[in-house]
Amino acid sequence: MVIAELFSTEVSENVLAALCLQPEKLIFLGSRSVMTDPRIAAVRAFFRGRKFSPQLTFLRVGDRDYAGAGAAIRDILAKYPDCRFEMTGGSDLLLAALGTAAAEKPLTMFEIDVRKQALTLLKGGSRDLKPGLFRPLRGITVGEYLRLWGGELAESSYTMAARLPDRLEKDVEDLWRVYIQAPQIWTKQCTILANLCARSRSGGLTVSAPTAEKCARSHIDRLLKAGLISGYGEKGSIVTLTFRDQHVKRTLTRAGDLLELQVFLAARGEPGFFTDAVMGAKIDWKGGEDRSGTMNEIDGLLMHGAVPVFVSCKLGGVPKEALYEVDTVAARFGGAYAARALVCSRLSGSESARKAIRQRARDMGILLIEGVDSLSRRELGRRLGQEALEGPNGRLSAV
């Protein structure tokens, strides 16, 4: 099979047809301003990383060269009479040239609905939607998606592909139970424990050091009861305790990690929606081996097939600036299909200020999930898997 693809600025549209139909040859036809050298290099790199890699050809025409576009289409048909044309992307000029060619000779043309994971066949000017027909062999990973946009996943805390530590899920469950009993004090208690660890001479699980401020006794009692710490003692200003394991130590001294992990495990619990998930992602805007480019961080990046969900996690109060943080990264790497979500315990400010944040989130297309401490992990996963991914064309299908 040979597919001719009208090159798109939306990177997902350039690879999904090939992933679904597995052509032997894939011909990209694009205007010079859209099908640039960096974008061509990104597509080549994407297919090199896959077991399936079609023969790739890139044909560029001038942005206003209608005659050249028509000639390129005729040349493709002369060499490959049964070529199928994928026309989701492409400039108006290329679409017009393809329409002219279709008027002269019957062509097989189709479009891809990325959100609904469906393929639309175009026959004689009529549209015949085939829901469920389009299925890539496996979803695009977070790393692959970022590389298509010219970026690189430089660092991450947890990934769906990696084997989780044996006790991770149990640790998070115990930590979350402690958190929801007094969510309003969590951030401060984590800061106190982080300061204690910083003053301790030992970098192991047992820490002992003088501290000017001690954790609330109610918080310590909950940690002891859950078995998250042991051997707690006070002698004057010196506090001694032992953490259950390194992961518990990290989470109890980094306030934001707990919600990131809860979101990560919730995404893993929605396999019908999320095909990949990365938490604590650091993204290099330029990509490649040189890490000196602009770097951005995002708490979570989830993939639904070829659709990304950028997630910001906030356990404390949330100022309106948090909306712009998630929007900045999504605008650079998300494209038109990207979903955005802000998961938080509560919003900051007065009631009028909170209303303004909620309205601004709606205006920016950001799903705002408040009161996360009252949500079960399953409910959180359901909201991320359905509400965040519900686009203007309706609810997405499972993958």
C-alpha positions in Angstrom: 0.0 0.0 0.0 1.1 3.5 -0.8 -0.3 6.5 1.1 0.2 10.2 0.1 -0.1 12.3 3.2 -0.7 16.1 3.1 1.8 17.4 5.6 0.2 19.1 8.7 1.4 21.4 11.4 -0.5 19.1 13.8 2.2 16.4 14.3 -0.2 13.6 15.2 -1.9 13.9 11.9 1.3 13.1 10.0 1.9 9.6 11.5 -1.4 8.1 12.5 -2.5 6.9 9.1 0.8 5.0 8.7 0.5 3.5 12.2 -3.0 2.3 11.3 -2.7 1.1 7.7 1.0 0.2 7.7 1.8 1.2 4.1 5.0 0.1 2.4 5.5 3.6 1.2 4.5 7.0 2.7 4.7 10.1 0.6 4.5 13.5 2.3 3.3 16.4 0.2 3.7 19.8 1.9 4.3 23.5 1.4 7.8 24.8 2.0 6.7 26.9 5.0 5.0 24.0 6.7 7.2 20.9 5.8 10.4 22.4 7.2 13.7 20.5 7.6 13.3 20.2 11.4 9.7 18.8 11.0 10.9 16.3 8.4 13.8 15.2 10.7 11.3 14.8 13.6 9.0 12.5 11.4 12.0 10.4 10.3 13.2 10.1 13.9 9.7 9.0 15.0 9.6 6.1 12.5 13.2 5.1 13.2 12.1 4.4 16.8 9.3 2.1 15.7 9.5 -1.5 14.7 7.4 -0.6 11.7 9.0 1.9 9.4 7.7 2.6 5.8 9.8 4.0 3.0 9.5 7.8 3.4 9.5 10.4 0.6 9.0 14.2 1.2 7.8 16.4 -1.7 7.8 20.1 -1.2 6.0 22.7 -3.3 5.9 26.5 -3.1 3.4 28.0 -0.8 1.6 29.6 -3.7 2.6 27.2 -6.5 -0.8 25.7 -7.5 0.6 24.4 -10.8 3.5 22.7 -8.9 1.1 21.1 -6.4 -1.0 19.7 -9.2 2.0 18.4 -11.0 3.3 16.7 -7.9 -0.1 15.0 -7.4 -0.1 13.8 -11.0 3.4 12.5 -10.7 2.4 10.5 -7.6 -0.6 9.0 -9.5 1.6 8.2 -12.5 4.0 6.1 -10.3 1.4 4.8 -7.9 -2.1 4.6 -9.5 -3.6 3.0 -6.4 -2.2 5.6 -4.0 -4.5 6.6 -1.2 -4.5 10.2 -0.1 -4.8 11.2 3.5 -6.0 14.8 3.6 -6.5 15.7 7.2 -3.7 18.3 7.1 -2.4 20.3 4.2 -2.7 23.9 3.1 -5.8 25.2 1.2 -3.7 25.3 -1.9 -2.8 21.6 -1.6 -6.4 20.6 -0.8 -7.6 22.6 -3.9 -5.1 20.9 -6.1 -6.1 17.5 -4.8 -9.8 18.4 -5.4 -9.0 19.2 -9.0 -7.2 15.9 -9.4 -10.1 14.0 -7.9 -12.5 15.7 -10.4 -10.3 14.4 -13.3 -9.9 10.9 -11.9 -11.5 8.9 -9.1 -9.2 8.8 -6.1 -9.3 7.1 -2.8 -9.2 9.8 -0.1 -9.7 9.7 3.6 -9.4 11.8 6.7 -8.6 11.0 10.3 -10.5 12.1 13.4 -7.7 12.1 15.9 -10.0 12.7 18.9 -12.6 10.0 18.1 -9.9 7.5 16.8 -11.9 7.1 13.6 -11.2 7.1 9.9 -13.5 8.9 7.4 -13.5 7.6 3.9 -14.3 10.1 1.2 -16.1 8.6 -1.8 -17.5 10.7 -4.7 -17.9 13.7 -2.4 -19.9 11.9 0.2 -18.6 11.2 3.7 -18.9 7.8 5.3 -17.7 7.8 8.9 -16.5 4.4 10.2 -16.2 4.8 14.0 -13.7 2.4 15.5 -12.1 1.6 12.1 -9.0 3.6 13.0 -6.7 2.0 15.5 -3.0 2.6 15.7 -1.1 -0.6 16.7 -0.1 1.0 20.0 -0.4 4.6 21.3 2.2 7.2 20.8 4.4 7.5 23.9 5.1 10.7 25.7 8.7 10.7 24.5 7.7 10.0 20.9 5.1 12.8 21.0 7.5 15.4 22.3 10.1 14.4 19.7 7.5 15.0 16.9 7.2 18.5 18.2 11.0 19.0 18.2 11.4 18.5 22.0 12.8 15.9 24.2 11.8 14.3 27.5 15.0 15.2 29.5 13.9 13.8 32.9 11.0 12.2 34.6 10.0 10.8 38.1 7.7 8.0 37.0 6.7 6.5 33.7 4.0 4.0 32.8 6.5 1.8 31.0 8.9 1.5 33.9 8.5 -1.1 36.6 7.1 0.5 39.8 8.9 0.0 43.1 7.3 -2.9 44.9 5.8 -0.9 47.8 4.9 2.2 45.8 1.2 1.7 45.5 0.9 0.7 49.2 3.0 3.7 50.2 0.8 6.1 48.3 -2.4 4.6 49.7 -1.1 5.0 53.2 0.2 8.5 52.6 -3.0 9.6 51.0 -5.1 8.4 53.9 -2.9 10.5 56.2 -3.2 13.5 53.9 -7.0 13.5 53.6 -7.4 13.6 57.4 -5.9 17.1 57.5 -5.1 18.4 54.0 -4.8 21.9 55.2 -1.5 21.2 57.2 0.2 18.8 54.7 2.4 21.3 53.0 3.7 22.9 56.2 4.4 19.4 57.8 6.4 18.3 54.7 8.4 21.5 54.9 9.3 20.9 58.6 10.3 17.3 57.8 12.4 18.5 54.9 14.3 20.9 57.1 14.9 18.2 59.7 16.4 15.9 57.0 18.6 18.8 55.7 20.0 19.3 59.2 20.6 15.6 59.9 24.1 14.2 59.3 22.6 11.0 58.1 21.2 10.8 54.6 19.6 7.4 55.3 16.1 6.5 56.6 16.9 7.4 60.2 17.4 11.2 60.8 18.2 13.1 63.9 18.8 16.8 64.3 17.9 19.9 66.3 14.9 21.7 64.9 13.4 25.1 65.8 9.9 23.9 64.7 8.4 20.5 65.2 5.6 18.7 63.3 2.1 18.8 64.8 1.7 15.9 67.2 -1.5 14.9 65.5 0.4 14.6 62.2 3.2 12.5 63.8 0.6 10.2 65.4 -1.1 9.6 62.1 2.3 8.8 60.5 3.1 6.4 63.3 -0.3 4.7 63.2 0.1 4.2 59.4 3.6 2.7 59.8 5.1 5.4 57.6 7.6 6.4 60.3 8.9 4.7 63.4 11.2 5.4 66.4 9.9 8.9 66.8 11.5 10.7 69.8 12.2 14.2 71.1 15.0 15.2 73.4 14.9 18.9 73.9 15.2 20.4 70.4 16.5 17.2 68.9 14.0 15.1 66.9 14.7 11.6 65.8 12.6 9.3 63.5 13.0 6.6 60.9 11.1 6.6 57.6 9.6 3.4 56.3 11.5 3.5 53.0 13.2 6.0 50.7 10.1 6.6 48.7 8.1 7.5 51.9 11.0 9.8 52.9 10.9 11.6 49.6 7.2 12.0 49.5 7.0 13.3 53.1 9.6 15.9 52.4 8.4 17.1 49.0 4.8 18.3 49.5 3.8 18.2 45.8 4.9 14.6 45.1 2.0 13.0 46.7 -0.7 14.4 44.4 1.5 13.7 41.3 1.7 10.1 42.4 -2.0 9.9 43.0 -2.7 11.3 39.5 -0.1 8.8 38.0 -1.7 5.8 39.7 -5.2 7.1 38.7 -4.0 7.2 35.0 -2.5 3.7 35.3 -5.9 2.6 36.5 -7.6 3.8 33.3 -5.9 1.5 30.7 -8.8 2.0 28.3 -8.0 5.7 28.1 -4.4 6.3 28.9 -1.7 4.5 26.8 1.2 6.3 28.5 1.9 8.5 31.5 4.9 10.4 32.7 5.1 12.4 36.0 7.6 15.1 37.0 8.5 15.7 33.3 11.3 18.1 32.4 11.1 19.0 28.7 13.9 20.3 26.5 12.4 22.6 23.9 15.2 22.0 21.4 15.7 18.2 22.0 18.8 16.3 21.0 21.8 15.6 23.1 22.5 19.2 24.0 20.5 20.0 27.1 21.3 23.8 27.1 18.0 24.7 25.4 15.0 26.1 27.1 13.6 23.7 29.7 10.0 23.5 31.0 8.5 21.3 33.7 5.0 19.8 33.8 3.7 17.7 36.7 2.1 15.2 34.5 1.8 14.3 30.8 -0.7 11.6 29.9 -1.4 10.2 26.4 -4.7 9.0 25.0 -3.6 7.3 21.8 -2.2 10.4 20.1 -3.9 13.0 22.2 -1.8 14.5 25.1 -3.2 15.7 28.5 -1.0 18.2 30.3 -1.6 18.1 34.0 -0.7 20.5 36.8 -1.0 19.3 40.4 -1.4 21.7 43.3 -2.0 20.5 46.9 -1.9 23.9 48.4 -3.8 27.0 47.4 -3.9 27.7 43.7 -3.3 31.2 42.3 -4.5 32.2 38.8 -0.9 32.0 37.6 -1.1 28.2 37.8 -3.4 28.2 34.8 -0.8 29.9 32.7 1.9 27.5 33.8 0.1 24.5 32.3 -1.0 26.5 29.3 2.5 27.6 28.4 3.8 24.0 28.0 0.6 22.8 26.3 0.7 25.6 23.8 4.3 24.8 22.8 3.9 21.0 22.6 0.2 20.3 22.5 -1.2 21.6 19.3 -5.0 21.8 18.7 -5.7 18.3 20.1 -4.1 18.8 23.5 -6.1 18.7 26.7 -5.2 20.6 29.8 -6.1 19.9 33.5 -5.4 21.5 36.8 -5.9 19.1 39.8 -5.9 20.8 43.2 -7.2 20.7 46.7 -8.5 24.2 46.8 -8.3 27.6 45.1 -6.7 30.7 46.7 -8.3 34.0 47.5 -11.8 35.3 48.1 -14.9 33.8 46.7 -15.0 36.3 43.9 -11.3 35.5 43.1 -12.1 31.8 43.0 -15.0 32.4 40.7 -12.7 34.4 38.4 -10.2 31.6 38.3 -12.9 29.1 37.4 -14.2 31.3 34.6 -10.6 31.8 33.3 -10.0 28.1 33.3 -13.2 27.6 31.2 -12.1 30.3 28.8 -8.7 28.7 28.4 -10.1 25.2 28.0 -8.5 23.9 31.2 -10.4 21.2 33.2 -10.3 22.3 36.8 -10.6 19.5 39.3 -11.1 20.9 42.8 -11.3 19.1 46.1 -9.1 16.3 45.0 -8.8 15.2 48.7 -12.5 14.1 48.5 -12.1 12.1 45.3 -11.2 8.4 45.2 -8.4 7.4 42.9 -11.0 5.7 40.6 -13.1 8.9 40.4 -10.0 11.0 39.7 -9.0 8.7 36.9 -12.5 8.8 35.5 -12.5 12.6 35.4 -9.1 12.8 33.8 -10.0 10.0 31.4 -13.4 11.4 30.3 -13.8 15.1 31.1 -10.3 16.2 30.3 -10.4 14.4 27.0 -13.9 15.5 26.0 -13.3 17.7 23.0 -15.5 19.8 20.8 -16.3 16.7 18.7 -17.7 14.8 21.6 -16.3 12.2 24.0 -13.3 10.2 22.9 -13.5 6.5 22.5 -11.3 4.1 24.4 -8.0 3.0 22.8 
